[in-house]
Amino acid sequence: MTKSELIALYARARGRKRKEAEADLNFILDTISDCLAENEKVVLTGFGTFEVRNHKAKRCLNPRTHEPIMLPAGKVPGFRSGKGLKDAVNQKAED
């Protein structure tokens, strides 16, 4: 499912205009992004947790030239699924 499909589904289910539904979804995504940018966790009980993960610097090989390069340390967003999401996925897999 794409973002556009999600917006259309939400708009139909809630009887809202597409632009209103898009604004709602964008607000939620922007809020999650802003919290992560400030190094805050976002916990959606039953769904999962969005968090910032730190990566150490590491030595790698350039795949084209096979020269050793150093990748700098950094931060990346991460997601850990909650029990409700895991159960929903597993139940669908069993059906």
Distance bins in CASP14 RR format, pairs under 12 A and 6 or more apart:
PFRMAT RR
TARGET T0000
AUTHOR 0000-0000-0000
RMODE 2
METHOD distances of the structure
MODEL  1
1 7 0 0 0 0 0 1 0 0 0 0 0
1 8 0 0 0 0 1 0 0 0 0 0 0
1 9 1 0 0 1 0 0 0 0 0 0 0
1 10 0 0 0 0 0 1 0 0 0 0 0
2 8 0 0 0 0 1 0 0 0 0 0 0
2 9 0 0 0 0 0 1 0 0 0 0 0
2 25 0 0 0 0 0 1 0 0 0 0 0
3 9 0 0 0 0 0 1 0 0 0 0 0
3 10 0 0 0 0 0 1 0 0 0 0 0
3 21 0 0 0 0 0 1 0 0 0 0 0
3 22 0 0 0 0 1 0 0 0 0 0 0
3 25 1 0 0 1 0 0 0 0 0 0 0
3 26 0 0 0 0 1 0 0 0 0 0 0
3 28 0 0 0 0 0 1 0 0 0 0 0
3 29 0 0 0 0 1 0 0 0 0 0 0
4 10 0 0 0 0 0 1 0 0 0 0 0
4 11 0 0 0 0 0 1 0 0 0 0 0
4 18 0 0 0 0 1 0 0 0 0 0 0
4 21 0 0 0 0 0 1 0 0 0 0 0
4 22 0 0 0 0 1 0 0 0 0 0 0
4 25 0 0 0 0 0 1 0 0 0 0 0
5 11 0 0 0 0 0 1 0 0 0 0 0
5 12 0 0 0 0 0 1 0 0 0 0 0
5 18 0 0 0 0 0 1 0 0 0 0 0
5 21 0 0 0 0 0 1 0 0 0 0 0
5 22 0 0 0 0 0 1 0 0 0 0 0
5 25 0 0 0 0 0 1 0 0 0 0 0
6 12 0 0 0 0 0 1 0 0 0 0 0
6 13 0 0 0 0 0 1 0 0 0 0 0
6 18 0 0 0 0 0 1 0 0 0 0 0
6 21 0 0 0 0 1 0 0 0 0 0 0
6 22 0 0 0 0 1 0 0 0 0 0 0
6 24 0 0 0 0 0 1 0 0 0 0 0
6 25 1 0 0 1 0 0 0 0 0 0 0
6 26 0 0 0 0 0 1 0 0 0 0 0
6 28 0 0 0 0 0 1 0 0 0 0 0
6 29 0 0 0 0 0 1 0 0 0 0 0
7 13 0 0 0 0 0 1 0 0 0 0 0
7 14 0 0 0 0 0 1 0 0 0 0 0
7 16 0 0 0 0 1 0 0 0 0 0 0
7 17 0 0 0 0 0 1 0 0 0 0 0
7 18 1 0 0 1 0 0 0 0 0 0 0
7 19 0 0 0 0 1 0 0 0 0 0 0
7 20 0 0 0 0 1 0 0 0 0 0 0
7 21 1 0 1 0 0 0 0 0 0 0 0
7 22 1 0 1 0 0 0 0 0 0 0 0
7 23 0 0 0 0 1 0 0 0 0 0 0
7 24 0 0 0 0 1 0 0 0 0 0 0
7 25 1 0 1 0 0 0 0 0 0 0 0
7 26 0 0 0 0 1 0 0 0 0 0 0
7 28 0 0 0 0 0 1 0 0 0 0 0
7 29 0 0 0 0 0 1 0 0 0 0 0
8 14 0 0 0 0 0 1 0 0 0 0 0
8 15 0 0 0 0 0 1 0 0 0 0 0
8 16 0 0 0 0 0 1 0 0 0 0 0
8 17 0 0 0 0 0 1 0 0 0 0 0
8 18 1 0 0 1 0 0 0 0 0 0 0
8 19 0 0 0 0 0 1 0 0 0 0 0
8 21 1 0 0 1 0 0 0 0 0 0 0
8 22 0 0 0 0 1 0 0 0 0 0 0
8 25 0 0 0 0 0 1 0 0 0 0 0
9 15 0 0 0 0 0 1 0 0 0 0 0
9 16 0 0 0 0 0 1 0 0 0 0 0
9 18 0 0 0 0 0 1 0 0 0 0 0
9 21 0 0 0 0 1 0 0 0 0 0 0
9 22 0 0 0 0 0 1 0 0 0 0 0
9 25 0 0 0 0 0 1 0 0 0 0 0
10 16 1 0 0 1 0 0 0 0 0 0 0
10 17 0 0 0 0 0 1 0 0 0 0 0
10 18 0 0 0 0 1 0 0 0 0 0 0
10 19 0 0 0 0 0 1 0 0 0 0 0
10 20 0 0 0 0 1 0 0 0 0 0 0
10 21 1 0 1 0 0 0 0 0 0 0 0
10 22 0 0 0 0 1 0 0 0 0 0 0
10 23 0 0 0 0 0 1 0 0 0 0 0
10 24 1 0 0 1 0 0 0 0 0 0 0
10 25 1 0 0 1 0 0 0 0 0 0 0
10 26 0 0 0 0 0 1 0 0 0 0 0
10 28 0 0 0 0 0 1 0 0 0 0 0
11 17 1 0 0 1 0 0 0 0 0 0 0
11 18 1 0 1 0 0 0 0 0 0 0 0
11 19 0 0 0 0 1 0 0 0 0 0 0
11 20 1 0 0 1 0 0 0 0 0 0 0
11 21 1 1 0 0 0 0 0 0 0 0 0
11 22 0 0 0 0 1 0 0 0 0 0 0
11 23 0 0 0 0 0 1 0 0 0 0 0
11 24 0 0 0 0 1 0 0 0 0 0 0
11 25 0 0 0 0 1 0 0 0 0 0 0
12 18 0 0 0 0 1 0 0 0 0 0 0
12 21 0 0 0 0 1 0 0 0 0 0 0
13 21 0 0 0 0 1 0 0 0 0 0 0
13 24 0 0 0 0 0 1 0 0 0 0 0
14 20 0 0 0 0 1 0 0 0 0 0 0
14 21 1 0 0 1 0 0 0 0 0 0 0
14 24 0 0 0 0 1 0 0 0 0 0 0
14 25 0 0 0 0 0 1 0 0 0 0 0
15 21 0 0 0 0 1 0 0 0 0 0 0
15 24 0 0 0 0 0 1 0 0 0 0 0
16 22 0 0 0 0 1 0 0 0 0 0 0
16 23 0 0 0 0 1 0 0 0 0 0 0
16 24 1 0 0 1 0 0 0 0 0 0 0
16 25 0 0 0 0 0 1 0 0 0 0 0
17 23 0 0 0 0 1 0 0 0 0 0 0
17 24 0 0 0 0 0 1 0 0 0 0 0
18 24 0 0 0 0 0 1 0 0 0 0 0
18 25 0 0 0 0 0 1 0 0 0 0 0
19 25 0 0 0 0 0 1 0 0 0 0 0
19 26 0 0 0 0 0 1 0 0 0 0 0
20 26 0 0 0 0 0 1 0 0 0 0 0
20 27 0 0 0 0 0 1 0 0 0 0 0
21 27 0 0 0 0 0 1 0 0 0 0 0
21 28 0 0 0 0 0 1 0 0 0 0 0
22 28 0 0 0 0 0 1 0 0 0 0 0
22 29 0 0 0 0 0 1 0 0 0 0 0
22 30 0 0 0 0 0 1 0 0 0 0 0
23 29 0 0 0 0 0 1 0 0 0 0 0
23 30 0 0 0 0 0 1 0 0 0 0 0
24 30 0 0 0 0 0 1 0 0 0 0 0
24 31 0 0 0 0 0 1 0 0 0 0 0
25 31 0 0 0 0 0 1 0 0 0 0 0
25 32 0 0 0 0 0 1 0 0 0 0 0
26 32 0 0 0 0 0 1 0 0 0 0 0
26 33 0 0 0 0 0 1 0 0 0 0 0
27 33 0 0 0 0 0 1 0 0 0 0 0
27 34 0 0 0 0 0 1 0 0 0 0 0
28 34 0 0 0 0 0 1 0 0 0 0 0
28 35 0 0 0 0 0 1 0 0 0 0 0
28 42 0 0 0 0 1 0 0 0 0 0 0
28 44 0 0 0 0 1 0 0 0 0 0 0
28 47 0 0 0 0 0 1 0 0 0 0 0
28 50 0 0 0 0 0 1 0 0 0 0 0
29 35 0 0 0 0 0 1 0 0 0 0 0
29 36 0 0 0 0 0 1 0 0 0 0 0
29 42 0 0 0 0 0 1 0 0 0 0 0
29 50 0 0 0 0 0 1 0 0 0 0 0
29 77 0 0 0 0 0 1 0 0 0 0 0
30 36 0 0 0 0 0 1 0 0 0 0 0
30 37 0 0 0 0 0 1 0 0 0 0 0
30 42 0 0 0 0 0 1 0 0 0 0 0
31 37 0 0 0 0 0 1 0 0 0 0 0
31 38 0 0 0 0 0 1 0 0 0 0 0
31 40 0 0 0 0 0 1 0 0 0 0 0
31 42 0 0 0 0 1 0 0 0 0 0 0
31 44 0 0 0 0 0 1 0 0 0 0 0
31 50 0 0 0 0 0 1 0 0 0 0 0
32 38 0 0 0 0 0 1 0 0 0 0 0
32 40 0 0 0 0 1 0 0 0 0 0 0
32 41 0 0 0 0 0 1 0 0 0 0 0
32 42 1 0 1 0 0 0 0 0 0 0 0
32 43 0 0 0 0 0 1 0 0 0 0 0
32 44 0 0 0 0 1 0 0 0 0 0 0
32 47 0 0 0 0 0 1 0 0 0 0 0
32 48 0 0 0 0 0 1 0 0 0 0 0
32 49 0 0 0 0 0 1 0 0 0 0 0
32 50 1 0 1 0 0 0 0 0 0 0 0
32 51 0 0 0 0 0 1 0 0 0 0 0
32 52 0 0 0 0 0 1 0 0 0 0 0
32 77 0 0 0 0 1 0 0 0 0 0 0
32 78 0 0 0 0 0 1 0 0 0 0 0
32 79 0 0 0 0 0 1 0 0 0 0 0
33 40 0 0 0 0 0 1 0 0 0 0 0
33 42 0 0 0 0 1 0 0 0 0 0 0
33 50 0 0 0 0 1 0 0 0 0 0 0
33 52 0 0 0 0 0 1 0 0 0 0 0
33 77 0 0 0 0 1 0 0 0 0 0 0
34 40 0 0 0 0 1 0 0 0 0 0 0
34 42 0 0 0 0 1 0 0 0 0 0 0
34 50 0 0 0 0 0 1 0 0 0 0 0
35 41 1 0 0 1 0 0 0 0 0 0 0
35 42 1 0 1 0 0 0 0 0 0 0 0
35 43 0 0 0 0 0 1 0 0 0 0 0
35 44 0 0 0 0 0 1 0 0 0 0 0
35 49 0 0 0 0 0 1 0 0 0 0 0
35 50 1 0 0 1 0 0 0 0 0 0 0
35 51 0 0 0 0 1 0 0 0 0 0 0
35 52 0 0 0 0 1 0 0 0 0 0 0
35 77 0 0 0 0 0 1 0 0 0 0 0
36 42 1 0 0 1 0 0 0 0 0 0 0
36 49 0 0 0 0 0 1 0 0 0 0 0
36 50 1 0 0 1 0 0 0 0 0 0 0
36 51 1 0 0 1 0 0 0 0 0 0 0
36 52 1 0 1 0 0 0 0 0 0 0 0
36 53 0 0 0 0 0 1 0 0 0 0 0
36 75 0 0 0 0 1 0 0 0 0 0 0
36 76 0 0 0 0 1 0 0 0 0 0 0
36 77 1 0 1 0 0 0 0 0 0 0 0
36 78 0 0 0 0 1 0 0 0 0 0 0
36 79 0 0 0 0 0 1 0 0 0 0 0
37 50 0 0 0 0 0 1 0 0 0 0 0
37 52 0 0 0 0 1 0 0 0 0 0 0
37 75 0 0 0 0 1 0 0 0 0 0 0
37 77 0 0 0 0 1 0 0 0 0 0 0
38 51 0 0 0 0 0 1 0 0 0 0 0
38 52 0 0 0 0 1 0 0 0 0 0 0
38 75 0 0 0 0 0 1 0 0 0 0 0
39 50 0 0 0 0 0 1 0 0 0 0 0
39 51 0 0 0 0 1 0 0 0 0 0 0
39 52 1 0 1 0 0 0 0 0 0 0 0
39 53 0 0 0 0 0 1 0 0 0 0 0
39 54 0 0 0 0 1 0 0 0 0 0 0
39 75 1 0 0 1 0 0 0 0 0 0 0
39 77 0 0 0 0 0 1 0 0 0 0 0
40 49 0 0 0 0 0 1 0 0 0 0 0
40 50 0 0 0 0 1 0 0 0 0 0 0
40 51 0 0 0 0 1 0 0 0 0 0 0
40 52 0 0 0 0 1 0 0 0 0 0 0
40 77 0 0 0 0 0 1 0 0 0 0 0
41 48 0 0 0 0 0 1 0 0 0 0 0
41 49 1 0 1 0 0 0 0 0 0 0 0
41 50 1 0 0 1 0 0 0 0 0 0 0
41 51 1 0 1 0 0 0 0 0 0 0 0
41 52 0 0 0 0 1 0 0 0 0 0 0
41 53 0 0 0 0 0 1 0 0 0 0 0
41 77 0 0 0 0 0 1 0 0 0 0 0
41 78 0 0 0 0 0 1 0 0 0 0 0
41 79 0 0 0 0 0 1 0 0 0 0 0
41 80 0 0 0 0 1 0 0 0 0 0 0
42 48 0 0 0 0 1 0 0 0 0 0 0
42 49 1 0 0 1 0 0 0 0 0 0 0
42 50 1 0 1 0 0 0 0 0 0 0 0
42 51 1 0 0 1 0 0 0 0 0 0 0
42 52 0 0 0 0 0 1 0 0 0 0 0
42 77 0 0 0 0 1 0 0 0 0 0 0
42 78 0 0 0 0 0 1 0 0 0 0 0
42 79 0 0 0 0 1 0 0 0 0 0 0
42 80 0 0 0 0 0 1 0 0 0 0 0
43 49 1 0 1 0 0 0 0 0 0 0 0
43 50 0 0 0 0 1 0 0 0 0 0 0
43 51 0 0 0 0 1 0 0 0 0 0 0
43 79 0 0 0 0 0 1 0 0 0 0 0
43 80 0 0 0 0 1 0 0 0 0 0 0
43 82 0 0 0 0 1 0 0 0 0 0 0
44 50 1 0 0 1 0 0 0 0 0 0 0
44 51 0 0 0 0 0 1 0 0 0 0 0
44 79 0 0 0 0 0 1 0 0 0 0 0
44 80 0 0 0 0 0 1 0 0 0 0 0
44 81 0 0 0 0 0 1 0 0 0 0 0
44 82 0 0 0 0 1 0 0 0 0 0 0
44 83 0 0 0 0 0 1 0 0 0 0 0
44 84 0 0 0 0 0 1 0 0 0 0 0
44 85 0 0 0 0 1 0 0 0 0 0 0
45 82 0 0 0 0 1 0 0 0 0 0 0
45 83 0 0 0 0 1 0 0 0 0 0 0
45 84 0 0 0 0 1 0 0 0 0 0 0
45 85 0 0 0 0 0 1 0 0 0 0 0
46 80 0 0 0 0 0 1 0 0 0 0 0
46 81 0 0 0 0 1 0 0 0 0 0 0
46 82 1 0 1 0 0 0 0 0 0 0 0
46 83 1 0 0 1 0 0 0 0 0 0 0
46 84 1 0 1 0 0 0 0 0 0 0 0
46 85 1 0 0 1 0 0 0 0 0 0 0
46 86 0 0 0 0 1 0 0 0 0 0 0
46 87 0 0 0 0 1 0 0 0 0 0 0
46 88 0 0 0 0 1 0 0 0 0 0 0
47 79 0 0 0 0 1 0 0 0 0 0 0
47 80 0 0 0 0 0 1 0 0 0 0 0
47 81 1 0 0 1 0 0 0 0 0 0 0
47 82 1 0 0 1 0 0 0 0 0 0 0
47 83 0 0 0 0 1 0 0 0 0 0 0
47 84 1 0 0 1 0 0 0 0 0 0 0
47 85 1 0 1 0 0 0 0 0 0 0 0
47 86 0 0 0 0 0 1 0 0 0 0 0
47 87 0 0 0 0 0 1 0 0 0 0 0
47 88 0 0 0 0 1 0 0 0 0 0 0
47 89 0 0 0 0 0 1 0 0 0 0 0
48 78 0 0 0 0 0 1 0 0 0 0 0
48 79 1 0 0 1 0 0 0 0 0 0 0
48 80 1 0 0 1 0 0 0 0 0 0 0
48 81 1 0 1 0 0 0 0 0 0 0 0
48 82 1 0 1 0 0 0 0 0 0 0 0
48 83 0 0 0 0 1 0 0 0 0 0 0
48 84 0 0 0 0 1 0 0 0 0 0 0
48 85 1 0 0 1 0 0 0 0 0 0 0
48 86 0 0 0 0 1 0 0 0 0 0 0
48 88 0 0 0 0 0 1 0 0 0 0 0
49 77 0 0 0 0 0 1 0 0 0 0 0
49 78 0 0 0 0 1 0 0 0 0 0 0
49 79 1 0 0 1 0 0 0 0 0 0 0
49 80 1 0 1 0 0 0 0 0 0 0 0
49 81 0 0 0 0 1 0 0 0 0 0 0
49 82 1 0 0 1 0 0 0 0 0 0 0
49 83 0 0 0 0 0 1 0 0 0 0 0
49 85 0 0 0 0 0 1 0 0 0 0 0
50 76 0 0 0 0 0 1 0 0 0 0 0
50 77 1 0 0 1 0 0 0 0 0 0 0
50 78 1 0 0 1 0 0 0 0 0 0 0
50 79 1 0 1 0 0 0 0 0 0 0 0
50 80 0 0 0 0 1 0 0 0 0 0 0
50 81 0 0 0 0 0 1 0 0 0 0 0
50 82 0 0 0 0 0 1 0 0 0 0 0
51 75 0 0 0 0 0 1 0 0 0 0 0
51 76 0 0 0 0 0 1 0 0 0 0 0
51 77 1 0 0 1 0 0 0 0 0 0 0
51 78 1 0 1 0 0 0 0 0 0 0 0
51 79 1 0 0 1 0 0 0 0 0 0 0
51 80 1 0 0 1 0 0 0 0 0 0 0
52 74 0 0 0 0 1 0 0 0 0 0 0
52 75 1 0 1 0 0 0 0 0 0 0 0
52 76 1 0 0 1 0 0 0 0 0 0 0
52 77 1 0 0 1 0 0 0 0 0 0 0
52 78 1 0 0 1 0 0 0 0 0 0 0
52 79 0 0 0 0 0 1 0 0 0 0 0
53 73 0 0 0 0 0 1 0 0 0 0 0
53 74 0 0 0 0 1 0 0 0 0 0 0
53 75 1 0 0 1 0 0 0 0 0 0 0
53 76 1 0 1 0 0 0 0 0 0 0 0
53 77 1 0 0 1 0 0 0 0 0 0 0
53 78 1 0 1 0 0 0 0 0 0 0 0
53 79 0 0 0 0 1 0 0 0 0 0 0
53 80 0 0 0 0 1 0 0 0 0 0 0
54 72 0 0 0 0 0 1 0 0 0 0 0
54 73 1 0 0 1 0 0 0 0 0 0 0
54 74 1 0 0 1 0 0 0 0 0 0 0
54 75 1 0 1 0 0 0 0 0 0 0 0
54 76 0 0 0 0 1 0 0 0 0 0 0
54 77 0 0 0 0 0 1 0 0 0 0 0
54 78 0 0 0 0 0 1 0 0 0 0 0
55 71 0 0 0 0 1 0 0 0 0 0 0
55 72 0 0 0 0 1 0 0 0 0 0 0
55 73 1 0 0 1 0 0 0 0 0 0 0
55 74 1 0 1 0 0 0 0 0 0 0 0
55 75 1 0 0 1 0 0 0 0 0 0 0
55 76 1 0 0 1 0 0 0 0 0 0 0
55 77 0 0 0 0 0 1 0 0 0 0 0
55 78 0 0 0 0 0 1 0 0 0 0 0
56 70 0 0 0 0 0 1 0 0 0 0 0
56 71 0 0 0 0 1 0 0 0 0 0 0
56 72 0 0 0 0 1 0 0 0 0 0 0
56 73 1 0 1 0 0 0 0 0 0 0 0
56 74 0 0 0 0 1 0 0 0 0 0 0
56 75 0 0 0 0 0 1 0 0 0 0 0
56 76 0 0 0 0 0 1 0 0 0 0 0
57 69 0 0 0 0 0 1 0 0 0 0 0
57 70 1 0 0 1 0 0 0 0 0 0 0
57 71 1 0 0 1 0 0 0 0 0 0 0
57 72 1 0 1 0 0 0 0 0 0 0 0
57 73 1 0 1 0 0 0 0 0 0 0 0
57 74 0 0 0 0 1 0 0 0 0 0 0
58 68 0 0 0 0 0 1 0 0 0 0 0
58 69 0 0 0 0 1 0 0 0 0 0 0
58 70 1 0 0 1 0 0 0 0 0 0 0
58 71 1 0 1 0 0 0 0 0 0 0 0
58 72 0 0 0 0 1 0 0 0 0 0 0
58 73 0 0 0 0 1 0 0 0 0 0 0
58 74 0 0 0 0 0 1 0 0 0 0 0
59 67 0 0 0 0 0 1 0 0 0 0 0
59 68 1 0 1 0 0 0 0 0 0 0 0
59 69 1 0 0 1 0 0 0 0 0 0 0
59 70 1 0 1 0 0 0 0 0 0 0 0
59 71 1 0 0 1 0 0 0 0 0 0 0
59 72 0 0 0 0 0 1 0 0 0 0 0
60 66 0 0 0 0 0 1 0 0 0 0 0
60 67 0 0 0 0 1 0 0 0 0 0 0
60 68 1 0 0 1 0 0 0 0 0 0 0
60 69 1 0 1 0 0 0 0 0 0 0 0
60 70 1 0 0 1 0 0 0 0 0 0 0
60 71 1 0 1 0 0 0 0 0 0 0 0
60 72 0 0 0 0 0 1 0 0 0 0 0
61 67 1 0 0 1 0 0 0 0 0 0 0
61 68 1 0 1 0 0 0 0 0 0 0 0
61 69 1 0 0 1 0 0 0 0 0 0 0
61 70 0 0 0 0 0 1 0 0 0 0 0
61 71 0 0 0 0 0 1 0 0 0 0 0
62 68 1 0 0 1 0 0 0 0 0 0 0
62 69 1 0 1 0 0 0 0 0 0 0 0
62 70 0 0 0 0 0 1 0 0 0 0 0
62 71 0 0 0 0 0 1 0 0 0 0 0
63 69 0 0 0 0 0 1 0 0 0 0 0
79 85 0 0 0 0 1 0 0 0 0 0 0
80 86 0 0 0 0 0 1 0 0 0 0 0
81 87 0 0 0 0 1 0 0 0 0 0 0
81 88 0 0 0 0 1 0 0 0 0 0 0
81 89 1 0 0 1 0 0 0 0 0 0 0
81 90 0 0 0 0 0 1 0 0 0 0 0
82 88 0 0 0 0 1 0 0 0 0 0 0
82 89 0 0 0 0 0 1 0 0 0 0 0
82 90 0 0 0 0 0 1 0 0 0 0 0
83 89 0 0 0 0 0 1 0 0 0 0 0
83 90 0 0 0 0 0 1 0 0 0 0 0
84 90 0 0 0 0 1 0 0 0 0 0 0
84 91 0 0 0 0 1 0 0 0 0 0 0
85 91 0 0 0 0 0 1 0 0 0 0 0
85 92 0 0 0 0 0 1 0 0 0 0 0
86 92 0 0 0 0 0 1 0 0 0 0 0
86 93 0 0 0 0 0 1 0 0 0 0 0
87 93 0 0 0 0 0 1 0 0 0 0 0
87 94 0 0 0 0 0 1 0 0 0 0 0
88 94 0 0 0 0 0 1 0 0 0 0 0
88 95 0 0 0 0 0 1 0 0 0 0 0
89 95 0 0 0 0 0 1 0 0 0 0 0
END
